[in-house]
């Protein structure tokens, strides 16, 4: 393919806009001190470089998946142990994610719509913000977008598409294991859609590749811990947090949050957190549990992160519409299934954290572009009238967010209290 072709020029345009916006966002702000999850990722990377062991500062050996710490270690080894080179590298990865979004949609949407999607992705805050933080979202977004871009290259041989999808989901698993839920859900659905030209043998091949990528990490854990640990040793904590944290926020937690005693091993802590979850489940009513998970679910749609995220709200109705429209356009169904299953995972695990919507943001942007296209095709006059009004409303809220924040908090209190 020639660099002078319109398609490649479109990729280059999207990449240039995306990298420019990300560098402006990152370089115009001071680097942040390490805190929260960033401390753990950094500790693993430092130990990889200093003594060649995958271990964090407290001696834990599998509390974090290896993908992002290895990425950090690679950047540190090339440019020193500071956040700025990591941020710049993540700007490049974020721009590449936007290009993959264009590639993904080229066999799904006609004319300029894939390019429009790429430009929307270039400025979409949930795809821009992760470039600044020492967190795994940026790398995860890249692998997720790449895997689905390979799946949707309908002009490529199905076996190649299966291999790319399997390798991409496997790589994303090494960053964040929850990708197995949306990845396998989409993989199970894909052979049922004629337009995708992907039968069960290709799904099986992709599944085998995913398992092959997973195997070294699982085998390593088996050797070190003497038991099968398919992801990380944080499963009990995320399960407990998914119920306990929203209950605490709602004033419904029957006893204080549990924290294991200092010095508790990671396997012991994981087991105790699972027991704490079971106890909490038994000692809370069905109504309280429904409220807790509804709180987790609603947090994924909360428009402040912490400022008003106008880009999220601007595209939200269009990707929700595309999920409904996928019933009539089955080619969108794997994307819709992946987004919905991701939302389900983050509703049950880890607690009320708006940032988790960043994980599936690449696929949400793809669906938003599809929703915009369908609305433009079916009801262009409605889009011409309502679209600008919706954009102006979001810009106004972004400019004066306090009233909206107070309204959202008041609404939350009415619904959940």
C-alpha positions, 0 to 999 in steps of 0.5 A: 500500500502506497503512502500516497493512498487516501487510506494511508493519508487518513491514518497519518492524519489521525495519528498526527492529530492524536499525538499532538493532542496527547503531547499537549495534554501531557507536556503542559502539566507537571508529572504526578507523584506515584500513588495508588496502583502506580506504586505497585506497577513502578515497584515491579518494574524497578525490581525487574531492572535491579535484580531481575525478579518479578516482585514488588516492594512488599514481596508480592509476586503476582499481585499485578499482571506482568504486561505493564510492569515489563513495559515500564521496565523497558522504558526505564532501561532506555531513558531513565526512571522518570515518568516523562519518558513513559508519558511520551511513549504512552502518547505514541501508543494512544495515537496508534490506538486511534489509528487502529480504530480507523482500521477496525471500522474500514470494513464496517462503515462507508466513506469518511466515517472511519476517519471521523471515528479516528478523529473523535478518538483523537480527542476523546478524553477517556483515550487521552487521559491514560497517557498521563498516568503510570497505569495500565489503561493505555497499554490495555486500550492499544491491545484491545483496539488492535485485536478487534482491528484484526478481527474486522479486516474482512479482506484478510484471510480468516486464519490471519484474522484469528491469529491477530485477534487471539494474540491481541486478546492474549497480550491484553490479558497479560495487562488486565485479565478481565479482557477474557470476558469481553474477548471470549464473548465476542469470539463466541458470537463472531461465527454466528455473523455471516458478514464476518466470514469467521467460522467455529474453527477460526474461533477455536484457533483464536482461543488456542492462541489466547491460551498459548499466550496465557500459559507462561504466566500461569505456569510461572505462578504454578512453579512459584506458588504451587497452585494454579493462579490464572490471573493475579492474586488480587481476585479476592480483593476486587470481588470484595471491593465490588460489594463493600466499597459501594455499600460503604459509600451508601452507608449500608456496610454492616461493619468497617472495611476489612484490611488484612494485618500487616505482613499477611502474604498475598495468597493468604490475603486473597483467601481472606478477602474471598471469605470476607466477601462471602460473609458480607454477602450473607449479612446484607439484604438482597435490596442492599446488594442490588443497590451496591451493584447499581451504584457500581454500574452508575459510576461507569456513566458518571460524567465527572472524572473529576472534571466534567467529561464532555467528550464522554457525554457527547458520544454516550447516546450514540454508542448506546444507540449502536448497541441497540441497532446491533440487533439489526446490524449484526456486524456490530454485535461483537463490539456491543457484546464486548462493551456490555460484558466489560460493563458487567465485569466492572459492575461486579468487581473492584468497586465504583471507579469511573476510570474503568470505563477507559478500558473499553473506550476504543470499542465505545468510540467505534460504536458511537461512530456507527450510531452517528452513521446510522442516525445520519443515514436514517434521520439526517434532519434529526441529527442536524437539529439535535446534534449541535444542540447536544454539543452546545449543551455539553460545552455549556456544562463543561464551562460551568460544571458546578450546577450539574455536579450538585444536581447529579449528587442530589439525584444520586441521593434520591435514587440510592438513599 
